[in-house]
Amino acid sequence: MTLPPTGSESLLLHNPLFDAEKRWPAPDPVVWSFHRRMPAYLATTLFDCPELARKYGVKRVLVKAETQRLGLPSFKILGASWATYRALCDHLGFEPEPWLNINDLARRISYLKPFALAAATDGNHGRAVAFMARLLGFQCHIFVPAGTVPARIHAIQNEGAAVTVVEGDYDAAVARSAEEASDRCLVISDTSWPGYDVTPRRVVEGYTTIYMEIEQALRSAGIPDPDVVVVPVGVGAFMSATVSYFRSRAWKGALVGVEPADANCVQASAAKGEMTAVPGPHSSIMVGLNCGLPSPVAWPRVSTGVDWMISIGDHRARQGMQELASAGVVAGETGAAALGALAALYEDASAAEFRERGLLGPDKTLLLIVTEGATDRGNYQAVVGRPPEEVGTLLTLSR
Ligand SMILES: Cc1ncc(COP(=O)(O)O)c(C=O)c1O
């Protein structure tokens, strides 16, 4: 199957590769234990948003707000921190246990210095790797694609990292970062390539903490599992973690992945039946999702575990930012994609099949993962009409 060309309207695909019988190993609780030893660890908030539930005609809309995670404005530090730790253990050849906190860990491994971390990024992952390097007292070199907005570059530099702008897109930045690998530098990439897949798998494992926290919050509030879960998709690593959690057991709900209209590589790959590239330029304001090729490490879980894939235009992301702001949640452009997808599923002609199957019925509980806070303050104010601190929880915007 080949998809029609995408424009600014949404496009919905009922994933032909979905396999309802397939089960994946459940997340390892050791990952969550690791994150609880990070400085200032707190579970992020799971918002119950009755006004959004009313608007979209469903029983409940839950929003997991990854807008402030370990002091950074996105969920990415969960993957970067766990993957860095595991890569260090592999480099050392042993686990530097017992350590109480990151300062203690940094002291135990200080003999490695001078030592560095490197990564490519569209913003959030690189900032998270830079943050880890700073905590561990390492140097850091981050590669960003041409056109990365200055606010994102400055946020990475403020973590003490050197930033190089690579001529080309995200995939070019990934290729350049791979050249940094040496016995004094670990490359912490969230996407894989032939011969490099251990660390990207660790990144995926790191993200599963989000679902352990959600499970705990739902259990303690006596709320059953959600019926529909909507997750933003770039290379698919985060969705792969989502599949690990929901498809490790007999869950009857539906997983929906959302991508930008001109960077819908996971949707296009599912339609074609194999991984396929969607060439750039990718210019969506949902910058964290501007990816042209799924991660090979993520693809097996994503291709078989996701029920629906929707691609949306930027106007839906803006709408998501505004509606989340009304609910008191500060979501950046990428972070708001899940609510933008809900709006498209609710309204667009292309999503009629989704509605006809009753997935937005009055008995349904929806879970939206908001993966990012206001990382571009100027644009946030332009879209929402108010600065982030007037909307909800005050975010760590810059250091
Ligand atoms: C804020 C945000 N949300 C979602 C994603 C998508 O994650 P993945 O690339 O693992 O699909 C990214 C990726 O950079 C991101 O930065």
The ligand as a Tripos MOL2 file, in Angstrom:
@<TRIPOS>MOLECULE
LIG
   16    16     1     0     0
SMALL
NO_CHARGES

@<TRIPOS>ATOM
      1 C1          9.4700   16.2260   22.7300 C.3       1 LIG1
      2 C2          9.5600   14.9950   21.9250 C.ar      1 LIG1
      3 N1          8.4920   14.2070   21.7990 N.ar      1 LIG1
      4 C3          8.5220   13.0690   21.0810 C.ar      1 LIG1
      5 C4          9.6660   12.6840   20.4230 C.ar      1 LIG1
      6 C5          9.6430   11.4310   19.5980 C.3       1 LIG1
      7 O1         10.4210   10.4440   20.1120 O.3       1 LIG1
      8 P1         11.0380    9.3030   19.1410 P.3       1 LIG1
      9 O2         11.9850    9.9850   18.2360 O.co2     1 LIG1
     10 O3         11.6240    8.3520   20.0720 O.co2     1 LIG1
     11 O4          9.8770    8.7460   18.3770 O.co2     1 LIG1
     12 C6         10.8110   13.4800   20.5170 C.ar      1 LIG1
     13 C7         12.0650   13.0970   19.8470 C.2       1 LIG1
     14 O5         13.0160   13.8130   19.8060 O.2       1 LIG1
     15 C8         10.7670   14.6650   21.2850 C.ar      1 LIG1
     16 O6         11.8290   15.4740   21.4090 O.3       1 LIG1
@<TRIPOS>BOND
     1     1     2 1
     2     2     3 ar
     3     2    15 ar
     4     3     4 ar
     5     4     5 ar
     6     5     6 1
     7     5    12 ar
     8     6     7 1
     9     7     8 1
    10     8     9 2
    11     8    10 1
    12     8    11 1
    13    12    13 1
    14    12    15 ar
    15    13    14 2
    16    15    16 1
@<TRIPOS>SUBSTRUCTURE
     1 LIG1         1 GROUP 0 **** ****
